[in-house]
Amino acid sequence: MWELAEQRFLYIGERPDDAGHAVQTLFVDDVDAIAAEVTGRGIDPAQRETYSNGVRKLTYRDPDGNEIGYGGAPGGP
């Protein structure tokens, strides 16, 4: 894991069984607003998580195995 700039990290992990697939997680100011926008386009998350510190993560997957996650506190900062 590398910190590229303040609060901006890059993590690279080897996943040979998933070679060719992208996995990304973006932390946003308001995860509820992102969820509403994506749901408004007819896409539901494949997975919803809430961590002990209140941070939530929504994970979306496409049929090819690519994944994008949005994380952050509900309702913004």
VMD Tcl script that draws the C-alpha trace (Angstrom):
set ca {
  {0.00 0.00 0.00}
  {1.27 3.45 -0.93}
  {0.01 6.84 0.19}
  {0.09 8.89 -3.02}
  {-1.11 12.10 -1.37}
  {-2.89 12.96 1.86}
  {-5.80 10.50 2.27}
  {-5.14 8.98 -1.19}
  {-3.88 5.42 -1.13}
  {-3.07 2.81 -3.74}
  {-3.18 -0.85 -2.79}
  {-2.11 -3.59 -5.17}
  {-2.81 -7.22 -4.41}
  {-2.24 -10.36 -6.40}
  {-5.38 -12.32 -7.19}
  {-4.36 -14.88 -9.83}
  {-7.82 -16.45 -9.92}
  {-9.27 -13.05 -10.84}
  {-6.63 -11.98 -13.37}
  {-8.05 -9.47 -15.84}
  {-10.74 -8.20 -13.49}
  {-10.74 -4.77 -11.87}
  {-11.48 -4.17 -8.19}
  {-11.79 -0.57 -7.02}
  {-13.03 1.13 -3.87}
  {-13.68 4.85 -3.68}
  {-14.34 6.69 -0.43}
  {-16.90 9.44 -0.86}
  {-18.27 12.22 1.34}
  {-21.85 10.93 1.24}
  {-22.33 7.22 0.56}
  {-26.12 7.64 0.78}
  {-26.12 10.16 -2.07}
  {-24.05 7.82 -4.26}
  {-26.36 4.90 -3.42}
  {-29.40 6.98 -4.41}
  {-27.80 7.99 -7.72}
  {-26.81 4.43 -8.64}
  {-30.14 2.96 -7.53}
  {-31.87 5.63 -9.61}
  {-30.17 4.07 -12.62}
  {-31.64 0.67 -11.78}
  {-28.50 -0.86 -10.28}
  {-28.56 -2.45 -6.83}
  {-25.44 -3.27 -4.81}
  {-24.29 -6.88 -4.74}
  {-23.11 -6.42 -1.15}
  {-23.68 -3.93 1.69}
  {-21.36 -3.75 4.68}
  {-21.27 -1.63 7.82}
  {-18.09 -1.59 9.87}
  {-17.86 -1.14 13.63}
  {-16.79 2.50 13.20}
  {-19.99 3.32 11.25}
  {-18.34 3.39 7.83}
  {-20.48 1.75 5.19}
  {-19.43 0.11 1.94}
  {-21.56 -0.70 -1.09}
  {-20.13 -3.11 -3.65}
  {-21.35 -3.35 -7.23}
  {-20.31 -6.12 -9.64}
  {-20.78 -6.54 -13.35}
  {-21.29 -9.85 -15.20}
  {-17.59 -9.97 -16.16}
  {-16.44 -10.02 -12.52}
  {-15.35 -6.39 -12.25}
  {-16.12 -4.69 -8.95}
  {-16.47 -1.13 -7.73}
  {-17.14 -0.23 -4.14}
  {-18.17 3.06 -2.55}
  {-17.38 3.63 1.09}
  {-17.98 6.41 3.54}
  {-20.04 7.62 6.43}
  {-23.81 7.77 5.94}
  {-25.10 11.28 5.38}
  {-21.72 12.80 4.68}
  {-19.08 14.38 6.90}
}
mol new
graphics top color blue
foreach p $ca { graphics top sphere $p radius 0.5 }
foreach p [lrange $ca 0 end-1] q [lrange $ca 1 end] { graphics top cylinder $p $q radius 0.2 }
display resetview
